Amino acid sequence: MSQAVADTVNRFLQQLVIMCAKADGVRDYYYISVIGYGAGGVRPAFTGGLANVELAPLSQIANNPARIEERTKKVSDGAGGLVQTTIKFPIWFDATAAGGTPMREAFSKANQIIERWLTEHPNCFPPVVIHITDGESTDGDPSAEMQHLQSQASSDGNIILFNVHTSARSTNPISFTASAAQLPDQYALMLYNGASVLPDFMRKTAMEVLGYELNEGAKAFVLNGDIDLVVTAIEIGTRPKLLR
């Protein structure tokens, strides 16, 4: 699971770089922070030339992958079949899965980064936080930190928090629900309660573009979604057409 999440983050960063590449270079439409937490505590999770960088403009990310790997991928052969090809895959973020889950401290770090950003950019599009976890905090209840995160705002609205939860206690995937009735345990409920209600423009995007049927009050919460749902959560949160 940790490797799948790492691949998702790296693929998403690559997609952003491609999307924001113009004739004069990669434009800084996004500033991105990747925070990891576990055996090494809470820390910036970029590797290579971006190691220890808390927040980086997209052009800096584009110019500093830690390495380029060769991956195999199946593509159409133009005749209804698939052929295997080799692609270049940039790596900025490596998978790790060890130690505890200091979730409260991780949200505290996110709050600090966002507070500094909003002081310098008070009129920006509201920052989007995407939190991926197994849901069992080992340093206390992070609910107050999640509430504080959502209370922060730019002139354009409050911070938007997505909680993406993987749980061994349930095999039923749940995504962007407006009801907590089917959640399997208190950990899922904590993350559901802490997630933002999807703003109307995000809910409409999910319905009109991505095909979801979502009620008012739908939460930015995914439980045991496959990796495509994780990508969908990120896509809903950051697609450029939302930057009004």
N, C-alpha and C positions, 0 to 999 in steps of 0.2 A: 504493500500500500504506500509506504513512504517513497519508493522509487516511482510509482505511478504519479504521486503528487508532484515530485520533483520534475518529472517529464512534463506534466501539465504546466507548471510554472515556467519552465524553460521554453516550451512551445508558445505559451502566451506572450512572453517577452519578445520572442522572435516575430510573432505576428504583429505586435505593436510597432516594432522597428520597421518592418516592411510597410505597414500601413502609413507610417509617418515619414517615410523616405521621400524626399522631393529632389528636384534637380540640384538644389544647393546643399543637400545633405539631410540628415535626420533632424526633424524639427522637434523642439521640446514641448509637445502638446501634453506630455505626461511627466510627472516626477514620481518615482516609485521607491518604496521601501519594502524590503523583504526581511522579516524578523523571524528567527527560529528560537525555539525553546526546548530544553531537554537536559541532557547530561552536562552540557557546557554552560548552563544557565540561559539567560535571555540575551540575545546578541544579534547584530546584523548577520544575515545568512548568505549574502553574496560571497563568492570565492574569487580567487585570482586577483586581478588588479583592482577590483572593487571591494576587497576584503575590508571589513570594519567601516564601510560607508553606510550610514544610516538612511540617507535619502539621495537618490541620484537622478539627474535629468536623463531623459531617454537617449539623447545623443551620446552621453557618457556610457550608458549601458551598451549601446550599439557598438561602441569602439573598444569595449573591454570584456568580451567573453573570456572566461577562464581557459577554455579550450574549445576546439571544434571536433566533434566525434562523427564518425561515419555510421549511419543507421540504414537498415533496409526498410523499404516501404513498397507495398503493392499498389500499382497504378493501372489504369485502363490501358489495354493494348489496342484500342480503337476498333476491335472486332467483337466486343462483348465479353472478353476475358480479362484476366489480370496478369500482369508480369511484375516480377520483383526488380526493384531498382535501388541504387545506393544514393542516399542524400546526405548533405552536410547538416549537422545538427549542433548549433552552438549551446554551450553549457555555461550558465551563470550561477547555478544553484545545485548543490549535491544533496542526495538523500541521506538523512541520518535518522535513526530510530533507537534512541537509548536514553536512559535516565527517566526522571520524573516529568511531570507536566505542570510547570509553574505558570498556570494560565493567568492568574491575577497579576503577577509581575509582568507578563507579556502585554496584557491590556494596559497596564500602567505605562509601559514603554511606548506603546502606540499613542496613548494620550499625550505624552510629552512631545513626541515628534509632531503630532497634529497641532498641538497648541503653538509650537514655534512656527509651523507653516502658516497657520491662520493669522498670526500676528504680522507676518510679512506679506500675506496675500489675502486680505480680508474679503475681497470681492470675487474670489475664485468659485468655480463649480465645487459643490461640497465634496470633500475627499470621500472615497469609497474604501472601506476596510473589509477584506475578505479573510476570514479566520477559519482555518482547517484544522480539525482536532479529533481525537478519540473521545473527548468530552469529560474526562475525569480529572479535574484540577487537583493538584497535589499541594497547593500552597494557599488553600482557602477559597471561599466563594468569590468569584470574579464579578458578580452581578453589579456591584456598585461601580466598578471600573467600566463595565459595559454601558451602564446608564450615563456615567459622566461622558463617555465617548460620544454617545448619541446626543447629549445636550450641547456639545460643541457645534458651532455653526459658522458658515460664511454668510455674507449678505444674500446669498442665493439659496440657502436652506441648511438643514442639519446634516451632520455626518451620516452616511449610510453604512450600516454594519450587516454584512452577510456572515452567518455562521453555517459552516459546512461540517457536518458531524458524521463520523464513521463509528458504528457501534456493533459489537459482537452479540449484543442482547436482542437484536431484531434483524430480520432479513427483509423486511418490507421497506422499500424505498418511499420516501415522502419528500415532496419538493414544493416549496412556495405555498404552503397550506395556510388557511386562515383559522384552523382549529387545532388545538392540542390534544384532541380526544384519542388519537391513535399512537401517541408517543409512548415508547416502551418503558421509560424510567425517568428518575429525577434529573439525570445528567442531560438527557435530550430536552427535558422540559426547561431546564435552566438556560440552555442555549437558544431554544425557541423563544422564551420570554425575553432574552437579551437581544435578539435580532431586531433589526428595523422592520417596520411595516413598509412594504414596497411603495415608494411614491407613485402617484397615479401615472406619471409618464413612463416609469419602468414597468408597471403592471400592464399598461396598454402595449408597450413594446413586446413584452413576453407573450401577450395574447395575439397580437396582430402579426408579428414577424416570426416568432418562435413556435406558435401554435398551442400555447398553454391555455387552459380554461381556469381563470383565477377569479376568486371572489374578492370583493372589497375587504381590506384587512389582511390580505395575503402577506405572509412574513418572508423576509429574505433569509430563509432557512432551508437547508437540504439535509436529509437524513439518509445515509447509505445509498446515495446516488452513485451511479457508475461514473467513470471519469468524464464522460460526455456531459453529465449533469454539472460536474464541477466547472467545466469549461463554460457551460451555459450560464452558471451563476456569475462567473467572471464577465462573460460577454454582456449580460444584462446590466451589470454594474458599471461598465466602462465604455460601451460602444459610442463612437464619436458623434453619432446623430443625436445623442442625448445632451451634447454640450450646446445648450441653447444660446 
